[in-house]
């Protein structure tokens, strides 16, 4: 194993034991959210000084939605990434992903609009996707007001956020648009599956666990949505006509096989797709650039892919 990753996993395990933390799947959603906010606070520094960050609200289908706008240096109009944070549809926020979004903005030279969508189980599927789809529509309609180029809008996310980004592209295509120009899909979840080789091999001790994925899916589907609905599990969808996609994942991630399968399905549907697999990297590794050299490499590659996908 990468020595930096091994040291990180040992440190995280020691800190959790010292703090008496229970595993995520043994917590209530409220407890898990508090734990996540605290954990990511340590990973979210330092923020790039060149990126201006502001809070805003967007109209959502059930009321106003919080969002953060990350603005890099550069002359407007800039390309725009509408970003959906990870956290299994249950935890996470624009705050937990602030450093990643700021680094994407700086590295790709684009605005990043990070959405605080509604979370399960209080708001199970399809509520999070409803919010995300509304946010993309808002971005197209209001691009000029925030200094964005409406012809260069991408959608992206990590983990459950990548699921929402892919599902939003499916829904927008099915409902007549507008369809984003590019998909940025970071170690995403694309179906409810707990017995893939990567899920079994990386079930415990590598940040994301199999038990946590079961817990996440149970909360997300608690409203009765079908696990094979393409808007819930994009791997089951007709992927023809979707925007070009860049996917990235590590070999220590339980979701590795899902990224491989989704990339294959996209390519089979004629969607220009590139999958980048990083040896010995765990889930959320791009959010760990302060600790992992390979995360820095992955972030540079991700930013280059985003920049190219939104080039004029």
Buried (B, 14 or more C-beta within 10 A) or exposed (E): BBEBBEEBBEEBEEEBEEEEBEEBBEBEBEBBBEBBBEBBEEBBEEBBEEBEBEEEEBEBEEEEBBBBBBBBEBEEBBBBBBBBBBBBBBBBBBBBBBBBBBBBBBBBBBBBBBBBBBBBBEBBBBBBBBBBBBBBBBBBEBBEEBBBBBEBBBBBBBBBBBBBBBBBBBBBBBEEEBBBBBBBBBBBBBBBBEEBEBBEEBBEEBBBBBBBBEBBBBBBBBEEBEBEBBBBBBBBBEBEEBBBBBBBBBBBBBBBBBBBBBBEBBBEBEBEBBBBBBEBBBBBBBBBBEBBEBBBBBBEBBBEBBBEBBEE
